[in-house]
Amino acid sequence: MKQLPERVLYVEDDADIRSVAELALADVGGFCVCLCASGQEALAQIDDFGPDLVLLDVMMPGMDGPQTLQALKQRPRGLDVPVVFMTARLQPSEIEEYRALGAIGVIPKPFDPMTLADDIRALLASVSTG
């Protein structure tokens, strides 16, 4: 059985959303969380943090979520952990686009802080059971 993630790298440009997500993931969900305000910050932090999962906002200034995912994959080490996008853009074509980029799923925004960790675990379980 695949081990559930313990370390989540969360990339979100909105400080208020980062704060709520930190509470949802760390306090409610029991994850160890590394918060990044941008794709560039995620690239700088990922090797030191060593996440089990990357949670990416789609709409960010500079590098958006899909561009950040591409940059993470193009690192010398690549990216060998699951990625989940968080977004309010939930048209079926958009969700298919995120999956085509390699995401295991999408969590709608606004998210429920009380269920965010469970939503992540459910996505991972659905992928690992195939």
Disulfide bonds with the S-S distance in Angstrom:
none
